[in-house]
Amino acid sequence: MGQKRPHHWLESRLKILFIAFSLVFGRTVWAQIRYSISEEQKNGAVVGNIAKDLGIDHRTLKDRGCRIVSTSGESLFSVNQNDGMLYVNGKIDREVVCKRINPCLINLKIALEDPLEIHYVTVDIIDVNDHAPRFPEQEKRLEISETVLPGARFQLQAARDPDSGSNSVQIYKLSNTDYFRIEIIDRDEDGKIPVLILQKPLDREVTKSIRLQLTALDGGRPPKSGTMDITIDVLDINDNAPVFTKDTYSVVLNENTQVGTTILRVNATDSDEGQNGEVVYALGHNVNDKLFDVNPTTGEIIVTGFLDFEIKDKYQIDIQASDKGIVPLSTDKSITIKIADVNDNAPQIEVTSFSKSVPEDSKPGTTVALISVSDLDSELNGRVSCSIPEDVPFKLMSSSQDNTYSLVTTSALDRETISHYEVMLVAKDAGQPPLSSVKTITVQVSDVNDNSPEFSSSPYAFYVMENNVPGQSLFSVSASDKDGSESGVVNYQIWRDIGVENKYTSFININSENGEIYGLKCFDFETVKTFQFHVLATDSGSPSLSSNVTVNVFILDQNDNVPVILYPVSANGSAEGVEEIPRNVNAGHLVTKVRAYDADIGYNGWLLFSLQEVSDHSLFGLDRYTGQIRTLRSFTETDEAQHKLVILVKDNGNVSLSATATVIAKVVEPKEAFAASDVTNAVKDEEENNVTFYLIITLGSVSVLFIISIIVLIVMQCSKSSDYSSKYLQDVNYDGTLCHSIQYRSGDKRYMLVGPRMSVGSTLAPGSNRNTLVIPDRRRRDSEEVRKQTKLSFVYGHGYLIFYIYFLFFVIFL
């Protein structure tokens, strides 16, 4: 229909044009011819004779320019100008030219000139059955639930045939099946539509899917056909309950079956599919014992608790199999589980009475604990023996009652060596195989105060810097006590012996808890260099034990003493002096010597001298170590008559201390120097006379005392009793060379004088009234000489000693 409108519109326009030409030229030029031709004609096939049918001489066609007028490009037909025949120009396919238009008409316009004529030619393309029906899909899959009732309709897509009329699709045929039939709906232009109608109820458990073939036939002779495969999947509904594969289930288990052991597997099937056919397992609601469980997927029954034949020997459990449908269906099955008895009960150990701590001074045989053992098994499986290791100072003693023991000590205990014991009790039954139990008890050894405190060092030696701050900690001592608890708490104190006077113990104090020792005064190295005291450590036991330690304290020197100027010193005590120097002295003349000392020792007392101030550096020089001031050159007329020298004396401490001395050097003429020298010599002579007088008196006193001492010693030696020798010679029958010695004490010192050797074979006569050696006649004379020499040696020895002592006093005095 859509193709006709352009032709009729163009035809109307041409008619109007022809009428206009007719009015102009005064005649009509219009004609219309209709031809019919089958499709699929070959190129050049004759349609009709245009010249003959229009009544035109074919010989004039060429001269008049006969042609087909086409506005849409190349025409499907052509006119032969020589004979006036209308030919097919190419192959004509009706389904391409007209598609679904029926009838299929092609309008042609034939134009002639001289005069101008337009003729309309209509060609009817007649359809031939050259196409077979074809479905849009070669395969069709339908899903139909098994709950669909018979009579349900399922519309299918129609087959398409480009041919028209009777050559199009006319009928549908369905392959042989009891479940469906086909019905056709005719919808004119849309063609005939097949409808699938259910005739019989579906059962997925019987038939899961149905395969059909639908055939479409056209009206051609012979007819052509097209097919479509139809697959119908029957959808499942949950209409079947699970079914167990066995009617009865039973199993026998040993009572020692481990937790987690799979003992049985049940299996149930469900004819449904998908979730409706998936089976899950669960324990029945009547199972109260939590000893078993079932795997919900595999149906494996697992032991989840401890099975004990003595408690229960048989179990009946229900297993429920359910599908996963929206409304699940389930089936129950009872399972019988029998328990077989084995030796599965280990002995039990019970400590009925237990002393957690035992004093370390407990005697052997002391009872520590009462122990009883038992076994729930019977007969041989219930007979139990108990033992402990041999490396502990305990043993088990059987009592009058069966399976009862006493744990007692076998030896002395020492908490300081081992503070506790882990006693392992082993109980073993007589079953096959035997079972045993182990229980460990901890026996604490309680402390007894049997250890004195022990100092970490003995004796202690500490070095304390002098000038310490009073009240500040100097050092600490530490003592430990192996005893525990309160017995091991140590208290410290300074041991102040009443019988021995030690003034330094009053200068220190000690913290009784931690042993810190504090100085109560400031120590001075120049006063005391070392002292000693004792610290007493006492524990807190009852009765308490104690120990003491000697503490030696050494005071270290600090540079705390300023050098003291000994010379020069003026009358008012200041370090100033005046020295006169003759003008004619040469270089190197000793002007004077500055003398100083420092109470400190070592580097702190090592003094160095330096010129801090001098009027002429080229004139005087100072020895930095001896303090001697000497001239560096001779005096000249231009030198000043008086020079001031300030000498700095400092020690070598880390922070050095210093003092200064002032020397006024006056340069005098030689005569003045000699006069001054005479006055000085007179004064010195007078002083020397006084000193000489004092020395004579001292020397005379010492000599007199020495003579008196010698006389007293001789008298004492002569008045000795005859048993003097026996006092010092212990071995009277000595045979050999004897070195004779005499020992005696003088105050707190001990002396020994050694005399000549005694002859071999000499003996001492204890009963003699004289201090002599009794020897044989042939050597009596020699023995007498030895005795005299011994006495002289004794006297000379004491004399030398006393003389040496007096000589020391004399030197110190000087």
C-alpha positions in Angstrom: 0.0 0.0 0.0 2.9 2.4 0.8 4.3 1.8 -2.7 1.1 2.8 -4.5 0.9 6.3 -3.2 4.0 7.7 -5.0 2.9 6.1 -8.4 -0.6 7.5 -8.1 0.7 10.9 -7.1 3.1 11.0 -10.0 0.4 9.6 -12.3 -1.9 12.4 -11.3 0.8 15.0 -11.9 1.5 13.6 -15.4 -2.2 13.6 -16.3 -2.5 17.2 -15.3 0.6 17.9 -17.5 -0.9 16.0 -20.5 -4.1 17.9 -20.2 -2.1 21.1 -20.3 -0.3 20.0 -23.4 -3.6 19.0 -24.9 -5.0 22.5 -24.4 -1.9 24.0 -25.9 -1.6 21.8 -28.9 -5.2 21.0 -29.3 -5.0 17.1 -28.9 -4.8 14.3 -26.1 -1.7 12.2 -25.6 -2.4 9.6 -22.9 -2.7 5.8 -22.6 -2.4 3.0 -19.9 -1.4 -0.7 -20.3 -1.1 -3.5 -17.6 1.2 -6.5 -17.8 1.8 -9.5 -15.5 5.0 -11.4 -15.0 6.3 -13.9 -12.5 9.2 -13.0 -10.2 12.6 -14.5 -10.6 12.6 -14.0 -14.4 16.0 -13.9 -16.1 17.6 -10.8 -17.4 16.1 -9.9 -20.8 12.9 -11.8 -20.4 10.0 -10.2 -22.6 7.2 -8.6 -20.7 5.1 -7.3 -23.7 5.1 -5.4 -27.0 4.7 -1.7 -26.1 4.4 -0.4 -29.7 1.8 -2.9 -30.7 -0.3 -2.5 -27.5 -0.2 1.3 -27.9 -0.8 1.3 -31.6 2.4 3.0 -32.5 4.5 2.2 -35.4 7.6 0.6 -34.0 9.7 2.1 -36.7 9.1 5.6 -35.4 10.1 4.8 -31.8 13.7 5.5 -32.3 13.0 8.8 -34.0 10.7 9.9 -31.3 13.1 9.0 -28.6 11.0 6.4 -26.8 12.2 5.9 -23.3 11.2 4.9 -19.8 11.0 7.8 -17.4 12.3 6.9 -13.9 13.0 9.2 -11.0 14.4 6.5 -8.7 17.5 5.6 -10.6 17.9 2.5 -12.9 14.6 1.0 -13.9 13.8 -2.7 -13.6 12.6 -2.7 -17.2 13.9 -1.4 -20.6 12.3 -0.7 -24.0 13.8 -1.8 -27.2 13.5 1.2 -29.7 13.9 -1.1 -32.7 11.0 -3.5 -32.1 9.0 -1.8 -29.2 9.4 -4.8 -26.9 9.5 -4.3 -23.0 12.3 -6.4 -21.4 13.3 -7.3 -17.9 16.4 -5.4 -16.9 18.0 -7.7 -14.3 16.6 -10.3 -11.9 13.3 -9.3 -10.2 12.7 -10.5 -6.6 9.2 -9.8 -5.5 10.1 -10.0 -1.8 12.8 -7.4 -2.4 10.7 -5.0 -4.6 7.4 -5.2 -2.8 8.3 -6.9 0.5 4.9 -7.6 2.1 2.8 -5.5 -0.4 0.1 -7.6 -2.2 -0.4 -7.3 -5.1 3.0 -6.2 -6.2 2.5 -3.6 -9.0 5.4 -1.7 -10.7 4.2 1.5 -12.6 6.3 2.6 -15.6 6.1 5.8 -17.6 6.9 5.6 -21.4 7.7 9.0 -22.9 7.6 9.8 -26.7 8.5 13.1 -28.5 7.3 14.8 -31.6 4.7 15.0 -30.4 5.2 14.5 -26.7 3.3 11.5 -25.4 3.3 9.9 -21.9 2.0 6.3 -21.6 1.6 4.5 -18.3 2.5 0.8 -18.0 1.7 -1.3 -14.9 3.6 -4.5 -14.4 2.1 -7.0 -11.9 4.9 -9.1 -10.3 3.3 -12.5 -9.6 4.7 -14.3 -6.5 6.3 -17.8 -6.7 7.0 -20.1 -3.7 10.7 -19.5 -3.5 11.0 -19.1 0.3 10.5 -21.6 3.1 9.0 -20.6 6.4 11.6 -19.6 9.1 11.3 -19.2 12.8 13.1 -16.3 14.6 14.8 -18.9 16.9 16.1 -22.3 16.0 15.8 -23.4 19.6 13.3 -22.4 22.2 13.5 -23.2 25.9 10.4 -23.0 28.2 10.3 -23.5 31.9 7.0 -24.8 33.2 6.3 -25.7 36.8 5.0 -29.2 37.6 2.1 -27.5 39.4 0.7 -26.0 36.1 -2.8 -27.5 35.3 -3.8 -28.9 32.0 -5.2 -26.4 29.5 -2.5 -23.8 30.2 -1.5 -22.0 27.0 2.0 -20.9 26.0 2.1 -18.7 22.9 5.1 -19.2 20.6 6.7 -17.0 18.1 5.3 -17.4 14.5 7.4 -18.5 11.6 8.0 -15.9 8.9 7.7 -16.6 5.0 8.5 -13.7 2.7 6.2 -15.2 0.1 2.6 -14.0 0.0 -0.8 -15.5 -0.4 -1.0 -19.2 -0.4 2.8 -19.4 -0.5 3.0 -18.0 3.0 2.8 -20.0 6.3 -0.5 -21.9 6.3 -0.2 -24.6 9.0 1.9 -25.7 12.1 2.6 -29.3 13.1 3.9 -30.5 16.6 6.0 -33.7 17.1 4.3 -36.5 18.8 3.8 -36.0 22.6 1.1 -36.8 25.2 1.7 -33.6 27.2 1.0 -30.9 24.6 -1.0 -30.0 21.4 -0.7 -27.0 19.0 -3.3 -24.5 18.2 -3.1 -21.8 15.5 -4.4 -18.2 15.8 -4.8 -16.3 12.5 -4.0 -12.6 12.8 -4.2 -11.4 9.2 -1.2 -9.3 8.5 0.7 -10.8 11.5 0.1 -14.3 10.0 -0.7 -17.4 11.8 0.6 -17.7 15.5 1.2 -21.1 17.1 0.0 -21.7 20.7 1.2 -24.6 22.9 -1.6 -26.1 25.1 -0.8 -28.4 28.1 -3.0 -31.6 27.9 -1.5 -33.7 30.8 -0.1 -32.8 34.3 3.7 -32.6 34.5 5.8 -34.5 37.1 9.4 -33.5 37.3 10.3 -36.6 39.2 9.0 -38.6 36.2 10.1 -36.3 33.4 12.6 -33.6 34.0 12.5 -32.1 30.5 10.5 -32.6 27.2 11.9 -32.0 23.8 9.5 -31.1 21.0 9.8 -30.0 17.3 7.4 -27.5 15.8 7.1 -27.5 12.0 5.7 -24.6 9.9 4.4 -25.4 6.3 3.5 -22.9 3.6 0.8 -23.4 0.8 3.1 -23.9 -2.1 3.1 -27.0 -4.3 5.1 -28.7 -3.1 5.0 -27.0 0.3 8.1 -25.7 2.0 8.7 -26.0 5.8 10.8 -24.7 8.6 11.3 -26.2 12.1 12.1 -25.0 15.7 13.3 -27.3 18.5 11.4 -26.7 21.8 12.9 -27.8 25.1 10.5 -27.7 28.1 12.1 -27.8 31.5 9.8 -29.0 34.2 10.3 -26.8 37.3 10.3 -28.7 40.6 8.2 -28.1 43.6 8.9 -29.5 47.1 6.6 -32.5 46.9 8.9 -35.2 48.1 10.3 -35.8 51.6 13.9 -37.2 52.1 14.2 -41.0 52.3 17.0 -42.8 54.3 18.8 -45.5 52.4 18.7 -47.9 55.3 15.9 -49.0 57.5 18.0 -49.4 60.7 21.3 -48.0 61.9 23.4 -49.4 64.8 27.0 -49.2 66.0 29.2 -50.4 68.8 31.8 -48.1 70.4 34.5 -48.4 72.9 34.1 -46.1 75.8 37.5 -44.6 75.2 36.5 -43.4 71.7 38.1 -40.0 71.2 36.1 -36.8 70.8 35.8 -36.0 67.1 35.7 -39.6 65.9 33.2 -40.3 63.1 31.3 -43.4 64.1 28.6 -43.6 61.4 27.3 -41.9 58.3 23.6 -41.8 57.5 22.4 -41.1 54.0 19.0 -39.8 52.8 17.9 -38.8 49.3 15.2 -36.5 47.9 13.7 -36.8 44.5 13.2 -33.1 44.2 15.9 -30.9 42.6 17.6 -27.7 43.6 17.1 -26.6 47.2 14.1 -28.9 47.4 16.4 -31.9 46.8 19.2 -30.8 49.1 19.2 -32.8 52.3 20.5 -31.5 55.7 20.8 -33.5 58.8 20.2 -32.7 62.5 19.8 -34.4 65.8 16.2 -35.1 66.8 14.5 -33.0 69.5 14.5 -35.9 71.9 18.3 -36.1 72.1 19.3 -34.6 75.5 22.9 -36.0 75.8 25.5 -33.7 74.3 27.7 -36.6 73.4 27.0 -36.8 69.7 26.6 -34.5 66.8 25.8 -34.9 63.2 27.4 -33.1 60.2 24.5 -31.2 58.6 25.9 -31.7 55.1 27.4 -35.2 55.1 25.3 -37.0 57.7 28.4 -38.1 59.6 27.7 -38.7 63.3 30.6 -37.5 65.5 31.5 -38.1 69.1 31.5 -34.8 70.9 31.6 -35.9 74.6 33.3 -38.4 76.8 31.7 -41.9 76.7 31.8 -43.8 79.9 30.5 -47.3 80.1 30.2 -47.0 83.9 27.7 -44.2 83.4 25.7 -45.4 80.5 26.1 -48.4 78.1 23.6 -47.6 75.4 22.2 -44.5 73.6 19.2 -44.1 71.3 19.4 -41.0 69.2 17.2 -39.7 66.4 18.5 -38.2 63.2 16.3 -35.9 61.2 16.8 -35.5 57.4 15.2 -32.3 55.9 15.2 -30.7 52.5 15.7 -27.0 51.9 12.3 -26.2 50.4 10.3 -23.1 51.3 8.2 -25.5 53.3 10.8 -28.1 54.2 9.8 -31.8 54.4 11.7 -34.1 56.9 12.1 -37.7 57.9 13.3 -39.1 61.2 15.5 -42.2 61.8 16.5 -43.8 65.1 20.1 -44.9 65.6 21.3 -47.3 68.3 24.8 -46.8 69.8 26.2 -49.4 72.2 29.2 -48.7 74.5 31.8 -51.4 75.1 33.7 -51.4 78.4 37.5 -50.9 78.5 40.1 -49.9 81.1 39.6 -46.2 80.5 39.6 -44.9 84.1 42.9 -43.7 85.3 43.6 -43.9 89.1 42.6 -40.8 91.1 45.0 -39.3 93.7 43.5 -37.4 96.6 45.6 -35.6 99.2 43.4 -35.8 102.3 45.8 -33.9 104.7 48.7 -31.8 103.6 51.1 -29.5 105.4 52.2 -27.0 102.8 55.3 -26.0 104.8 57.7 -28.1 106.9 60.3 -26.5 109.2 63.8 -27.1 108.0 64.8 -28.5 111.4 62.1 -31.2 111.2 63.3 -34.7 112.2 63.3 -37.6 109.8 60.0 -39.4 109.9 57.9 -36.2 110.1 54.5 -36.7 108.3 54.0 -34.2 105.6 50.7 -35.5 103.9 48.1 -38.2 103.9 47.4 -39.6 100.4 44.6 -41.9 99.2 44.2 -43.4 95.6 41.2 -44.9 93.9 40.1 -46.3 90.5 36.5 -46.4 89.2 37.3 -49.6 87.2 36.9 -53.0 88.9 39.0 -56.1 89.5 42.5 -55.8 88.1 41.7 -52.5 86.5 40.9 -51.1 89.9 44.0 -52.2 91.7 46.3 -49.2 92.3 49.9 -48.8 93.5 51.4 -45.4 94.4 55.1 -44.3 94.2 57.3 -41.2 94.3 60.7 -40.4 92.8 63.8 -41.4 94.8 65.6 -38.1 94.4 63.6 -36.3 97.1 64.0 -36.6 100.9 60.6 -38.2 101.3 59.0 -41.6 101.1 55.6 -43.2 101.1 54.5 -45.5 103.9 51.5 -47.7 103.6 48.8 -47.5 106.2 46.4 -50.1 107.6 43.7 -49.0 105.2 43.9 -50.0 101.5 45.2 -47.5 99.0 46.1 -45.0 101.8 49.7 -43.7 102.2 51.7 -41.3 104.4 54.3 -39.0 103.0 57.1 -38.6 105.5 60.6 -37.1 105.5 63.7 -39.3 105.3 66.5 -36.9 106.0 67.3 -33.4 107.3 66.0 -30.4 105.3 67.9 -27.2 104.5 65.8 -24.3 103.2 68.9 -22.3 102.2 69.9 -25.2 99.8 66.4 -26.1 98.5 63.5 -23.9 99.5 60.8 -26.2 98.2 60.2 -29.7 96.7 58.0 -30.7 93.8 56.9 -34.2 94.9 55.4 -36.1 92.0 52.9 -38.8 93.1 52.4 -41.6 90.5 49.4 -43.9 90.8 49.2 -46.9 88.4 46.5 -49.5 88.0 47.0 -53.2 87.0 44.9 -53.0 83.8 46.0 -54.0 80.3 47.4 -51.7 79.2 47.9 -50.1 82.6 46.8 -46.5 83.2 48.5 -44.1 85.5 47.9 -40.7 87.1 50.4 -38.1 88.2 49.8 -35.4 90.8 52.5 -33.0 92.0 52.4 -31.4 95.4 54.7 -28.6 96.4 56.2 -28.9 99.9 57.6 -25.6 101.1 60.5 -25.8 103.6 59.8 -23.1 106.2 62.7 -21.1 107.4 64.5 -21.4 110.8 67.0 -18.8 111.9 70.1 -20.8 111.5 72.3 -18.5 109.4 74.2 -15.4 110.5 74.4 -12.4 108.2 77.3 -12.4 105.8 79.0 -9.3 104.6 79.7 -8.9 100.9 83.3 -8.2 101.7 85.6 -8.6 104.7 87.4 -6.4 105.6 86.0 -3.3 103.9 88.4 -0.6 102.6 86.9 2.8 101.7 88.6 6.0 100.6 87.0 9.2 101.7 88.0 12.6 100.5 88.8 15.1 103.3 86.5 18.1 103.8 83.4 16.0 103.4 80.1 17.5 104.1 78.9 16.4 107.6 75.7 14.3 107.4 76.4 13.2 103.9 76.6 9.5 103.0 80.2 8.4 102.8 79.9 4.7 101.8 77.8 1.7 102.6 78.2 -1.9 103.8 76.0 -4.7 102.8 75.2 -8.0 104.5 72.8 -10.7 103.5 71.1 -13.5 105.4 70.3 -16.7 103.7 67.3 -17.1 106.0 64.0 -16.0 104.6 61.1 -13.8 105.8 61.8 -11.9 109.0 64.8 -13.9 109.9 66.6 -12.6 106.8 66.0 -8.9 107.6 69.4 -7.4 108.6 70.0 -4.4 110.9 73.3 -2.6 111.1 75.0 -0.7 113.9 78.4 0.6 114.8 80.2 -1.7 117.2 81.4 0.6 120.1 83.4 -1.6 122.4 83.3 -0.2 125.9 86.7 -1.6 126.8 88.5 -0.1 123.8 88.5 3.6 123.3 88.0 4.5 119.6 87.3 8.2 119.3 86.6 8.0 115.6 83.4 5.9 116.0 81.8 9.0 117.5 82.4 10.8 114.2 80.3 8.4 112.1 76.8 7.0 112.1 75.1 4.2 110.2 71.6 3.7 108.8 70.3 0.6 110.5 68.2 -0.5 107.5 70.4 -0.2 104.5 74.0 0.1 105.9 74.6 3.6 104.6 77.4 5.2 106.7 77.4 8.9 107.3 80.1 11.3 108.5 79.1 13.4 111.5 82.1 15.7 111.1 84.5 17.0 108.5 87.6 14.9 108.2 91.0 16.5 107.9 93.8 14.6 106.2 96.4 16.6 108.0 94.9 15.5 111.3 94.0 11.9 110.6 94.9 9.8 107.6 93.2 6.6 108.5 91.1 5.0 111.1 89.3 1.7 111.7 85.9 0.7 113.2 83.6 -2.3 113.2 80.0 -2.8 111.9 77.7 -5.3 113.5 75.0 -6.9 111.4 72.1 -8.6 113.3 69.2 -10.5 111.8 65.6 -10.4 113.0 65.3 -14.0 114.0 64.5 -15.2 117.5 67.0 -15.6 118.9 68.9 -13.2 116.6 72.3 -14.0 115.0 75.0 -11.5 114.2 78.3 -11.0 112.6 80.7 -8.1 112.4 83.2 -6.7 109.8 86.2 -4.4 110.0 86.0 -1.2 108.1 89.2 0.6 107.2 88.8 4.2 106.2 91.5 6.0 104.4 91.3 9.8 104.2 92.3 11.2 100.8 94.1 14.6 100.7 92.6 17.6 99.1 94.3 20.8 98.3 92.9 22.7 101.2 96.0 24.3 102.7 97.5 27.5 101.5 101.3 27.6 101.3 102.9 29.2 104.5 105.8 31.6 104.1 108.6 30.7 106.6 111.0 33.3 105.3 111.0 36.2 105.0 108.8 37.1 108.0 108.7 40.6 109.5 108.2 41.5 113.1 104.5 42.0 112.7 104.1 38.6 111.1 103.7 39.6 107.5 105.8 37.9 104.7 108.1 40.8 104.1 111.9 41.1 104.4 114.7 43.6 103.6 117.9 42.3 102.1 121.0 44.5 101.6 123.2 43.8 98.6 126.7 45.3 98.0 126.8 47.1 94.7 130.0 45.4 93.6 128.5 41.8 93.6 128.7 39.8 90.5 126.1 37.9 88.6 124.8 34.9 90.4 125.0 36.4 93.8 122.5 34.8 96.3 120.3 37.6 97.5 118.1 35.5 99.7 116.0 32.3 99.8 112.3 32.3 100.2 111.2 29.4 102.4 107.7 28.0 102.5 105.8 24.8 103.2 102.4 23.3 102.5 100.6 21.0 104.9 99.2 19.0 102.0 101.0 16.1 100.4 101.9 15.0 96.9 101.1 17.5 94.2 99.0 19.4 96.5 102.1 20.1 98.7 104.6 20.6 95.8 105.4 24.3 95.8 106.6 26.4 92.9 108.0 29.9 93.1 107.6 32.7 90.6 108.2 36.4 90.4 104.9 38.1 90.5 106.3 41.6 90.6 109.8 42.9 90.1 111.1 46.4 89.4 113.8 45.2 87.0 113.5 41.8 85.3 117.0 41.9 84.0 118.5 42.2 87.4 117.0 39.4 89.5 116.2 35.8 88.9 114.2 33.3 90.9 114.6 29.5 91.0 111.1 28.2 90.7 111.8 25.1 92.7 114.2 26.3 95.5 113.0 29.9 95.9 116.5 31.3 95.7 116.8 34.8 94.5 120.0 35.6 92.6 121.4 38.5 90.6 121.4 38.1 86.9 124.1 40.7 86.3 126.3 43.2 88.1 124.9 46.5 89.3 125.5 49.7 87.4 125.5 53.3 88.4 122.1 53.7 86.8 120.4 51.0 88.7 118.1 52.1 91.4 119.1 51.7 95.0 116.1 49.8 96.1 114.1 47.1 94.4 110.8 45.4 95.3 110.3 41.8 94.6 106.9 40.1 95.1 107.3 36.3 95.0 104.2 34.1 94.4 104.3 30.7 96.0 101.7 28.3 94.8 101.1 24.6 95.0 100.2 22.1 92.2 96.7 21.1 93.2 93.9 20.9 90.7 92.8 24.2 92.0 96.1 25.7 93.2 96.4 27.8 96.3 99.1 30.5 96.7 100.7 33.0 99.0 103.0 35.9 98.3 106.2 37.2 100.0 107.7 40.6 99.5 111.5 41.1 99.5 113.0 44.6 99.5 116.5 44.5 98.0 118.6 47.5 98.9 121.8 48.2 97.0 124.5 49.6 99.4 128.1 50.5 99.0 130.6 47.9 100.0 131.6 49.7 103.3 128.0 49.9 104.4 127.6 46.4 103.6 130.6 45.4 105.7 129.3 47.5 108.6 125.9 46.0 108.3 127.6 42.6 108.0 129.5 43.2 111.3 126.4 44.1 113.1 124.7 41.1 111.7 127.6 38.9 112.5 127.6 40.1 116.1 124.0 39.3 116.4 124.5 36.0 114.9 127.5 35.3 117.2 125.4 36.1 120.2 122.6 33.8 118.9 125.2 31.1 118.1 126.6 31.3 121.6 123.2 30.8 123.1 122.6 27.9 120.8 126.0 26.4 121.7 125.1 26.7 125.4 121.9 24.8 124.9 123.6 22.1 122.8 126.2 21.5 125.5 123.5 21.1 128.2 121.5 18.8 125.9 124.6 16.7 125.0 125.7 16.4 128.6 122.2 15.3 129.7 122.0 12.7 127.0 125.5 11.4 127.9 124.6 11.1 131.6 121.4 9.3 130.8 123.2 6.9 128.5 125.9 6.0 131.2 123.1 5.5 133.8 121.2 3.2 131.4 124.3 1.1 130.7 125.0 0.7 134.4 121.4 -0.3 135.1 121.5 -2.9 132.4 124.8 -4.4 133.7 123.4 -4.7 137.2 120.2 -6.3 135.9 122.2 -8.8 133.9 124.4 -9.7 136.8 121.5 -10.2 139.2 119.7 -12.7 136.9 118.9 -16.1 138.5 120.5 -19.3 137.3 117.3 -20.4 135.6 117.5 -17.4 133.2 118.7 -19.5 130.5 115.9 -22.0 130.8 113.5 -19.1 130.4 114.7 -18.4 126.9 116.2 -21.7 125.8 113.4 -24.2 125.6 115.2 -27.2 124.2 117.9 -28.2 126.8 119.0 -31.2 124.9 119.5 -29.5 121.6 122.3 -31.3 119.6 123.7 -29.1 116.9 124.6 -25.5 116.3 122.3 -23.3 118.4 121.8 -19.7 117.7 121.4 -18.1 121.1 118.7 -15.4 121.3 117.1 -13.4 124.0 113.7 -11.8 123.6 112.1 -9.2 125.8 109.4 -6.5 125.7 109.9 -2.8 126.4 106.5 -1.1 126.5 104.5 -2.1 123.4 107.6 -3.1 121.4 109.3 -6.5 121.2 113.0 -6.9 120.9 115.3 -9.9 120.1 119.1 -10.0 120.6 121.1 -12.7 118.9 124.3 -14.0 120.5 127.1 -16.3 119.3 126.6 -19.9 118.4 126.8 -22.6 121.1 129.1 -25.5 120.6 127.7 -28.9 119.5 127.1 -31.2 122.4 126.7 -28.4 125.0 123.8 -28.7 127.5 122.0 -26.4 129.8 122.0 -27.1 133.5 118.6 -26.0 134.7 119.5 -26.3 138.4 122.6 -24.1 138.3 122.6 -20.9 140.3 124.6 -19.2 137.7 123.7 -18.2 134.2 126.2 -20.7 132.7 126.2 -23.5 130.2 127.4 -26.9 131.5 129.6 -28.5 129.0 132.1 -31.4 129.1 135.5 -30.8 130.8 137.4 -30.6 127.6 135.3 -27.6 126.5 134.5 -25.9 129.8 136.8 -23.1 129.0 135.3 -22.4 125.7 131.8 -22.5 127.2 132.7 -20.0 129.8 133.9 -17.6 127.1 130.7 -18.1 125.2 128.7 -17.3 128.3 130.7 -14.0 128.8 130.3 -13.1 125.2 126.5 -13.7 125.5 126.2 -11.3 128.4 128.3 -8.7 126.7 126.2 -9.0 123.5 123.1 -8.5 125.6 124.5 -5.4 127.3 125.9 -3.9 124.1 122.7 -4.5 122.3 120.6 -2.6 124.9 123.3 0.1 125.0 123.2 0.6 121.3 119.4 0.7 121.3 119.2 3.3 124.1 122.0 5.4 122.5 120.1 5.3 119.2 116.9 6.5 120.9 118.7 9.4 122.6 120.5 10.3 119.4 117.1 10.6 117.6 115.8 13.0 120.3 119.0 15.0 120.0 118.7 15.3 116.2 115.0 16.3 116.5 115.8 18.9 119.0 118.5 20.4 116.7 
